[in-house]
Amino acid sequence: MFKRFQPIAASFAPNYTAKDILIASKFLFLPWKWKKLQKGEKPKKLEKKIKKCLDCESAISFDSGRSGLYTILKCLEIKEGDEVILQAFTTVALSNVIMWHKAKPVFVDIEKETYNIDP
């Protein structure tokens, strides 16, 4: 159970904080910073830190959640006609990625307490 209730706000995301907004704003208003971070050694350093933190052999970073999800679905060999289950409280970006694979997004209810998919 959660110790503190944090209300859902659909304006940015269900879990945003003031600090998240400030960080995101820097990249929105200074887009050349984001482009700079995508090239050079920064992604390799990030992947190295993730591998160390998670104690795993490999890690791959993506420039967006959308491109990461696209790659996951491709690796899972999701194909035309396959059904992909996702929670109904989500963004259109997720269902779009599923439809790019010509698969069918299936929206399911969430648990009131956790906002996770209700099995």
N, C-alpha and C positions, 0 to 999 in steps of 0.2 A: 504494500500500500504506500502511496505517496505521502511524504511528510508535509509537503506544502502544495497547495493547489495552484496550478498555473493555468489560467484560462486559455482557451484556444482563440487565436485571432487569425482570421483568414487573410489579412492584409499582406503579410510576408510569408510566414510559416507558423505551424503550431508551436514551435519551440524556440522562437527567436528571443534574444535579449537585447538590451540597449547596446552592449558591447558588440554583438553580432552585427547590428545595424551600422555602427560606426565603421567597423572593418569593411563591410560590404560597400558602404558609401564611398570609401577611398578608392575602390576599384571601379565603381560606377562613374565617378567624376574624374578619375585619372586613368583612363583605359590603357594608356601606354605602360603603366605599372604592371597590369595583368599580363599583357603581351610579353613583357620582359621576363616575368616569372615563369612563363611557359617554355622558355628557351634556355639553352646553356646548361649549367651544372645544377640549377635549382631543383628540377624534377628528379634528377639522379640522387641528390642529397636527401630529398624527401623520401624517396623509395628506400634508400639505405637506412634511414632512421626508422621507417615503418618495419622493415625486415628485422632490425635489431629489437625494436619494441615488442613485436609479435613473435619473435624467435621463429621466423619462417625463412624458407629458401629464396622466395621471390616475392616481389611486390610491383605492381604497375599503377602509375598515377594517370589520371585522365583530366582533361581540361574542363569537364562538366559532368554532372551526374547523369545527364542524358546520354552522353557518349559512353560512359561506364556501363549503364544499363543495357545499351545497345550491344556492347561487346559481351556482356554476361549472357544475354539471350542468344547471341550467335554461338557462343561456346556451348550452351545447353542444347544447341541444334533445334531451337524453336522454329517451326516452319508453318507454312500456310495451313490454316484450319485448327492449329493447336490452341487450347484454351490456357490463358495465364490468369491466375487468381491474384487479385490485389484488393486492398481495402477500399471501401467506397469513399472514405474521407481522404482524398488525394488530389494531386494536380493533374491537369490535362496532359502535361508533358509525359507522364508515365504511360498513359493509355496510347498516346501517339507513338511512342517507341515500340510498343507491342504491335500496333497496327502497321508500322513500317515493315515488320516481319510477316505481315498478312496473317497474323494470329488474332485471336479473339480475346479482348480483355473481359474478365468476369469479375464484377464488383460484388464484394461480400460485406456483411455487417462487421462492426467492430465491437469489442468489449467496452462497456461503459467506464470501467475502472482504469484500463490501461491504454485504450485507443488502438490496441493491436487487433489483428484479425481474430474473429470469434470462431473457433473451430466447431 
